[in-house]
Amino acid sequence: MTEILDHVVLPSTDPDLIRHATELVVSTQFGSPSMVQRKLRLGWAQVQQLFAQLEAAGVVGAADGGRAREVLFRTDQIADALAAVETADAGADADVLTFRPRVDMTKPPLAPADDDQDDDDLEDTADEEEDEDGEVLEGEVYLADELALEDDPEGDAPWINPMLLTKEGRRARARYLQRRGRRKLRRWVKRQTTVRGVVPSAWRGGRRIQGWVVGTEGATARAAEQHAKMLASAASKATRQAQFALRQREEKKKAADKAGQDARLALVQATAMKTTAHKKIGMRATLALGPFAVADLAAYGYEGGLGLCAALLVNVGVLAYGGRTPNLDAEGLEALEREELGMPEKFELGMTVRAFEQMLHQALTEDLGIAIQALRIKPQTWGFEVDITFHRQTPAKLSEGLDKLEACLPGVRTNSILLQQSARARNEAVLRIPGDNPWQAVPPLPYRAPGSVTTANLHTAQIGADMSGRPLALPGKRTSVGIVGKPRSGKSTLIRASVDALTACEDRIVVGIDLGSYGAGFGPYTKNLHALGRTTAEARRILEWALEIGQNRPKLFNRLGMGLNWESSKKRPGITVIVDEFPALVTAAKLEAQAVQAARQAARRDSEAESPEPFLRLDELCQQIHLTSAKSDVVLLVGSQGYTKDRIGPNTWLSELPAQLMCACDVDDTKLIMGGGAMAQGWRPDRLLPAMGDQVNDAGVAYVTAGGAYTEPIPYRACILSDEESDRRATERLKAGLPQLDAESAAFVTDDLADLAGHLADEWDQDEDEAAVPALIALAREAFEMAGDPNGLRAEELAEYLGKLDPDWELENFADGDARVAALRAAIKAVLDPRDEEWTTTSFRPAPGAGTVKGYRLKDLKEITGEA
């Protein structure tokens, strides 16, 4: 409002010019015509007319010679001043513009002056009024920008600390206050040995009172007395020299006389100054020490000796308060204050915001050397959330120093601090420092009745939550999901949580493949799967079935009126293929490819052999499903121990899946999924700790990226459910019936997976004792019975008998006998490891007196089956 106008000069009666002048005068509180002339670039006559109008409107006072006029409005009354100017009417004689009255749409209508006036005659004039000519003025109410409330996080914060809303938070707060009280007491006791103790402070306070009592007069008198003594000593010395002088005796005698005169004069002055100082010192001593004496005498007269002791303690306290600040330089005083008041000794849930802010600020600025512009601490039930504004820096430096920050905050768990780049500004970030139990807000898996979820609302089915309790729900409609993490990072926990939501869908067919743990990762939900591939042949059958449907469903889009994508429904369900332990599938694909290649090389020796059909490996089938079947709502959910080539070979397409869950994994996996600069923005799954033994650590915790719903680096934890409740839900959904493939899609495939589905149903319908024996072990027991129950069988012999009982173990399915034996050993180990059992090859005698051979013993097999 104080800028110089750069537009064309307006006449002095122009409304805009009058408003500019009013704002200028009121905002500067300086009613100077010369200032207005210079700022608005007006002539002197125009300024005089302008001030005449402002005076008529009551904005400025009357002219007072050459002085500036008085401004009658304050700076916060600019709106009132403008209203007064616009409604002013100086009369017809003056050359002043008369303004049309502005309708105040924010005020209610005035009450009628006549009490007898009928209430029905009153009309609401807040929306329209009439001027003198009878013209109706209409308008809308606008709220001025300066009246609108701005964002005020401090003012909008709750009155009650969120940590005190829970019983655990109140208990933590009480424990923290008790510990802080004990620490304050220990610091007070320790302070008594420093310059801030009670006795040194009281002595220092007494010295300061004494200095005030003596004052400048006493100091001057003391200095004059010392000066007089010095001159007297010099005069006495000069006199002795004059008495015994042999040369220049007269000159030395004159010098002695002059020194004596100076000494006598200084003595007279010192005596006069001392007399004057005694009077003033007495007055000050009475004012300073009189209250002490009166209080001591009154206490002694009222309570005797006890009262006198109490009064003396009060005197000492007053003196200590007066001497509370030691006489130290700035550095020494700062060191003393830091030692006494100091930093909090340890980070604890329940500590005050001020103490935590002091600890964090020192760690960031002094220890890490980060320039901080602002810190805002927000206590949560799980710990502290900190909004940081950096000064000309990005959060990259802090992201690299999180380990050092944890070292500078004693009590913070290793690899627990979380950093999040703010989406509002590059120099802003959110720092989360959790306590001992940050996941207390994560609920168990919510109950979902059979058929209560659909593919359309699958993104609302909660499978996890963050530390604040915000739910995690993954999209499942035409969206593939990847879960990556180290062993024991909780991938299976997240898969089971996802399967709980998928199997509750009324329009979803769920099939699984697990070549690494023989289906153990699905837990009780195995009975809700339409098919489960635990061998290479079963996995190929399922993947080819899903790919065939996914590639042929687009032929039905127009016929069924679905448009450009498959719309899943109860009548026409979608398909989700869950692949657990993807590296094991890649290994199996390599072995299978080698066997097929060897078989084709043998077939080429026959000139009459036909050209081989195209062969896709198991991992290539998964890739084709991802690339070609999303429109058909045939999607993947893949769990892998890593995305690097040493884990999954050339299958780097896994890092391109639209939804990713990153559990505890390597830095390379994070860069493959999010890019090189993601870690500086807070994507740090490499800081998560997998489970170790009985310590859960960060198992089941993952960073999630899925379209626009999950774009911030916030970790989520899977909702956990007990095995008993999971089994109960799975049994309930199995009894309710599983969704069936629509007839249109079934026409594209020859294999309807009915035998695999029946195999799963038969397995789960067995008695508990029978179900306890894995199918492969039961098949091996039949092989021993076929061989006549010998003491043992060599691996080659056992594989040959298995080939007679199960087509999957026939030699044609493998490159040679060695490949079949290797696959048998891997399968036996995979099915027995979850049971903490083993069946390995040992030495035995096939017959009495025969030599020992190495193979699988019947005795060990009977211990596994419970026959021993």
KAJO-V451686 format. One record per residue. N is the residue number from 0. RES is the residue in one letter. OMEGA is omega in whole degrees, -180 to 180 (NA if undefined). Layout:
n: <N	N>
res: <RES	RES>
omega: <OMEGA	OMEGA>
This chain:
n: <0	1	2	3	4	5	6	7	8	9	10	11	12	13	14	15	16	17	18	19	20	21	22	23	24	25	26	27	28	29	30	31	32	33	34	35	36	37	38	39	40	41	42	43	44	45	46	47	48	49	50	51	52	53	54	55	56	57	58	59	60	61	62	63	64	65	66	67	68	69	70	71	72	73	74	75	76	77	78	79	80	81	82	83	84	85	86	87	88	89	90	91	92	93	94	95	96	97	98	99	100	101	102	103	104	105	106	107	108	109	110	111	112	113	114	115	116	117	118	119	120	121	122	123	124	125	126	127	128	129	130	131	132	133	134	135	136	137	138	139	140	141	142	143	144	145	146	147	148	149	150	151	152	153	154	155	156	157	158	159	160	161	162	163	164	165	166	167	168	169	170	171	172	173	174	175	176	177	178	179	180	181	182	183	184	185	186	187	188	189	190	191	192	193	194	195	196	197	198	199	200	201	202	203	204	205	206	207	208	209	210	211	212	213	214	215	216	217	218	219	220	221	222	223	224	225	226	227	228	229	230	231	232	233	234	235	236	237	238	239	240	241	242	243	244	245	246	247	248	249	250	251	252	253	254	255	256	257	258	259	260	261	262	263	264	265	266	267	268	269	270	271	272	273	274	275	276	277	278	279	280	281	282	283	284	285	286	287	288	289	290	291	292	293	294	295	296	297	298	299	300	301	302	303	304	305	306	307	308	309	310	311	312	313	314	315	316	317	318	319	320	321	322	323	324	325	326	327	328	329	330	331	332	333	334	335	336	337	338	339	340	341	342	343	344	345	346	347	348	349	350	351	352	353	354	355	356	357	358	359	360	361	362	363	364	365	366	367	368	369	370	371	372	373	374	375	376	377	378	379	380	381	382	383	384	385	386	387	388	389	390	391	392	393	394	395	396	397	398	399	400	401	402	403	404	405	406	407	408	409	410	411	412	413	414	415	416	417	418	419	420	421	422	423	424	425	426	427	428	429	430	431	432	433	434	435	436	437	438	439	440	441	442	443	444	445	446	447	448	449	450	451	452	453	454	455	456	457	458	459	460	461	462	463	464	465	466	467	468	469	470	471	472	473	474	475	476	477	478	479	480	481	482	483	484	485	486	487	488	489	490	491	492	493	494	495	496	497	498	499	500	501	502	503	504	505	506	507	508	509	510	511	512	513	514	515	516	517	518	519	520	521	522	523	524	525	526	527	528	529	530	531	532	533	534	535	536	537	538	539	540	541	542	543	544	545	546	547	548	549	550	551	552	553	554	555	556	557	558	559	560	561	562	563	564	565	566	567	568	569	570	571	572	573	574	575	576	577	578	579	580	581	582	583	584	585	586	587	588	589	590	591	592	593	594	595	596	597	598	599	600	601	602	603	604	605	606	607	608	609	610	611	612	613	614	615	616	617	618	619	620	621	622	623	624	625	626	627	628	629	630	631	632	633	634	635	636	637	638	639	640	641	642	643	644	645	646	647	648	649	650	651	652	653	654	655	656	657	658	659	660	661	662	663	664	665	666	667	668	669	670	671	672	673	674	675	676	677	678	679	680	681	682	683	684	685	686	687	688	689	690	691	692	693	694	695	696	697	698	699	700	701	702	703	704	705	706	707	708	709	710	711	712	713	714	715	716	717	718	719	720	721	722	723	724	725	726	727	728	729	730	731	732	733	734	735	736	737	738	739	740	741	742	743	744	745	746	747	748	749	750	751	752	753	754	755	756	757	758	759	760	761	762	763	764	765	766	767	768	769	770	771	772	773	774	775	776	777	778	779	780	781	782	783	784	785	786	787	788	789	790	791	792	793	794	795	796	797	798	799	800	801	802	803	804	805	806	807	808	809	810	811	812	813	814	815	816	817	818	819	820	821	822	823	824	825	826	827	828	829	830	831	832	833	834	835	836	837	838	839	840	841	842	843	844	845	846	847	848	849	850	851	852	853	854	855	856	857	858	859	860	861	862	863	864	865	866	867>
res: <M	T	E	I	L	D	H	V	V	L	P	S	T	D	P	D	L	I	R	H	A	T	E	L	V	V	S	T	Q	F	G	S	P	S	M	V	Q	R	K	L	R	L	G	W	A	Q	V	Q	Q	L	F	A	Q	L	E	A	A	G	V	V	G	A	A	D	G	G	R	A	R	E	V	L	F	R	T	D	Q	I	A	D	A	L	A	A	V	E	T	A	D	A	G	A	D	A	D	V	L	T	F	R	P	R	V	D	M	T	K	P	P	L	A	P	A	D	D	D	Q	D	D	D	D	L	E	D	T	A	D	E	E	E	D	E	D	G	E	V	L	E	G	E	V	Y	L	A	D	E	L	A	L	E	D	D	P	E	G	D	A	P	W	I	N	P	M	L	L	T	K	E	G	R	R	A	R	A	R	Y	L	Q	R	R	G	R	R	K	L	R	R	W	V	K	R	Q	T	T	V	R	G	V	V	P	S	A	W	R	G	G	R	R	I	Q	G	W	V	V	G	T	E	G	A	T	A	R	A	A	E	Q	H	A	K	M	L	A	S	A	A	S	K	A	T	R	Q	A	Q	F	A	L	R	Q	R	E	E	K	K	K	A	A	D	K	A	G	Q	D	A	R	L	A	L	V	Q	A	T	A	M	K	T	T	A	H	K	K	I	G	M	R	A	T	L	A	L	G	P	F	A	V	A	D	L	A	A	Y	G	Y	E	G	G	L	G	L	C	A	A	L	L	V	N	V	G	V	L	A	Y	G	G	R	T	P	N	L	D	A	E	G	L	E	A	L	E	R	E	E	L	G	M	P	E	K	F	E	L	G	M	T	V	R	A	F	E	Q	M	L	H	Q	A	L	T	E	D	L	G	I	A	I	Q	A	L	R	I	K	P	Q	T	W	G	F	E	V	D	I	T	F	H	R	Q	T	P	A	K	L	S	E	G	L	D	K	L	E	A	C	L	P	G	V	R	T	N	S	I	L	L	Q	Q	S	A	R	A	R	N	E	A	V	L	R	I	P	G	D	N	P	W	Q	A	V	P	P	L	P	Y	R	A	P	G	S	V	T	T	A	N	L	H	T	A	Q	I	G	A	D	M	S	G	R	P	L	A	L	P	G	K	R	T	S	V	G	I	V	G	K	P	R	S	G	K	S	T	L	I	R	A	S	V	D	A	L	T	A	C	E	D	R	I	V	V	G	I	D	L	G	S	Y	G	A	G	F	G	P	Y	T	K	N	L	H	A	L	G	R	T	T	A	E	A	R	R	I	L	E	W	A	L	E	I	G	Q	N	R	P	K	L	F	N	R	L	G	M	G	L	N	W	E	S	S	K	K	R	P	G	I	T	V	I	V	D	E	F	P	A	L	V	T	A	A	K	L	E	A	Q	A	V	Q	A	A	R	Q	A	A	R	R	D	S	E	A	E	S	P	E	P	F	L	R	L	D	E	L	C	Q	Q	I	H	L	T	S	A	K	S	D	V	V	L	L	V	G	S	Q	G	Y	T	K	D	R	I	G	P	N	T	W	L	S	E	L	P	A	Q	L	M	C	A	C	D	V	D	D	T	K	L	I	M	G	G	G	A	M	A	Q	G	W	R	P	D	R	L	L	P	A	M	G	D	Q	V	N	D	A	G	V	A	Y	V	T	A	G	G	A	Y	T	E	P	I	P	Y	R	A	C	I	L	S	D	E	E	S	D	R	R	A	T	E	R	L	K	A	G	L	P	Q	L	D	A	E	S	A	A	F	V	T	D	D	L	A	D	L	A	G	H	L	A	D	E	W	D	Q	D	E	D	E	A	A	V	P	A	L	I	A	L	A	R	E	A	F	E	M	A	G	D	P	N	G	L	R	A	E	E	L	A	E	Y	L	G	K	L	D	P	D	W	E	L	E	N	F	A	D	G	D	A	R	V	A	A	L	R	A	A	I	K	A	V	L	D	P	R	D	E	E	W	T	T	T	S	F	R	P	A	P	G	A	G	T	V	K	G	Y	R	L	K	D	L	K	E	I	T	G	E	A>
omega: <179	179	176	-178	179	179	-179	-178	-178	175	-175	179	-179	-178	-179	179	179	178	177	-180	180	179	-178	-177	-176	-178	179	-177	-177	-177	-178	177	-180	178	179	178	-179	-177	-175	178	-178	172	-176	179	179	180	179	177	-179	179	175	179	178	177	179	179	178	179	179	179	-178	-180	-179	-179	-180	-179	176	-179	178	177	-173	178	176	-178	179	-180	-180	180	178	179	178	178	179	180	-176	180	-177	176	-175	180	-175	-177	-179	179	-176	-179	177	-176	173	-178	179	-178	176	-174	-176	-177	178	179	-179	177	-179	180	-178	-179	-179	-178	-179	180	-179	-180	-179	178	179	-179	180	-178	179	178	178	175	-176	-180	180	-179	-179	178	-180	179	178	-179	177	177	-179	-178	-178	178	-179	-180	177	177	-179	-178	-179	-179	180	180	180	179	-177	176	-180	180	-179	180	180	180	179	179	179	178	178	178	180	178	180	179	177	179	180	177	178	180	177	179	179	179	179	178	180	-178	-177	179	-180	180	179	177	-178	-178	177	180	178	177	179	177	177	178	180	177	177	178	178	-180	179	175	180	-180	179	179	180	179	179	178	178	179	178	178	179	178	180	179	179	178	179	179	178	178	179	180	180	179	-180	-178	-175	-178	176	179	179	-176	-177	-179	-180	178	177	179	178	178	180	179	177	178	179	-180	179	178	179	179	178	180	180	179	179	-179	180	178	179	-178	-179	-180	-178	178	178	179	-179	179	178	-180	-175	-174	179	179	178	-177	180	-180	180	-180	179	178	178	179	-177	-175	178	-176	179	178	178	178	178	179	178	177	177	178	179	178	179	178	179	177	179	179	-175	-179	-180	180	-179	174	-174	-179	179	179	178	178	179	180	178	180	-176	-180	166	178	175	-176	-173	176	180	175	-177	179	-177	180	-179	180	179	178	179	180	-177	-178	178	-179	-177	-172	-174	-175	-178	179	-179	179	-177	177	-179	175	175	-176	177	180	177	179	-178	-178	-178	174	-171	172	-175	172	-178	178	178	178	174	180	-176	-178	178	178	179	-176	-180	178	179	178	177	177	-180	177	-178	-180	179	-177	-178	178	-180	-178	-177	180	-180	174	180	178	-178	-176	-178	-178	178	-180	178	-180	179	-179	-175	176	-176	-177	-175	-174	-179	179	-180	-178	170	178	-180	-180	177	-179	178	180	-179	-178	175	179	-178	-179	178	180	176	-180	-173	174	-180	-180	175	-175	179	179	178	-171	173	178	-175	175	179	-178	179	-179	176	-174	175	177	-177	179	178	172	-179	178	177	178	-180	177	177	179	179	177	178	179	177	178	-177	-178	174	180	176	-175	-177	172	-175	175	-176	176	180	180	-178	-178	174	175	-178	-178	-179	177	-179	-178	177	-179	177	178	177	177	180	179	-180	175	-178	-179	179	179	178	-179	-179	-177	178	177	-180	180	179	179	-178	-179	-177	-180	178	177	-177	-174	-177	-178	-178	179	-178	-179	-174	-177	177	178	-177	178	-180	180	-179	-173	172	-174	174	178	-179	-180	176	-179	-176	177	176	176	178	178	178	179	178	180	179	179	177	179	180	179	178	179	180	176	177	-179	-180	179	177	-176	-178	-179	179	178	-176	177	178	-177	176	177	-179	180	176	175	177	179	180	176	179	-175	-170	-169	-179	179	180	-179	169	-169	-178	166	-169	173	-175	178	179	-179	179	-175	179	179	-172	178	-177	-175	179	178	178	179	-179	178	-173	179	-176	172	-177	173	178	-175	-178	177	-179	178	179	-180	178	-176	-169	-177	-174	-176	-176	-177	178	179	176	178	-174	174	178	178	178	-178	176	178	180	-177	178	179	-176	-177	-178	178	-178	179	-176	168	-172	170	-177	176	-179	-178	-178	-178	-177	-179	180	179	176	177	-179	173	-174	-180	179	180	-180	-180	177	179	179	179	-180	178	179	-179	177	178	180	180	-180	176	-178	-179	180	-176	-179	179	180	-180	-178	-175	176	-179	-180	178	-178	-179	177	177	177	178	178	-180	179	-179	-178	178	180	174	-176	-179	-180	-180	-180	-180	179	-177	-179	179	177	178	177	177	176	178	177	178	178	-180	179	179	175	178	180	178	173	-177	180	-180	179	178	180	178	178	177	177	-178	-175	-179	-178	-179	177	-175	-179	-179	-177	-179	179	-179	180	178	179	179	179	178	179	179	179	-179	179	179	-178	-177	-178	179	177	-179	-177	178	178	176	-176	-180	178	-179	178	178	179	-179	179	179	-180	178	-179	174	-178	180	-178	-176	177	-180	178	180	-180	176	179	-178	179	180	-176	NA>
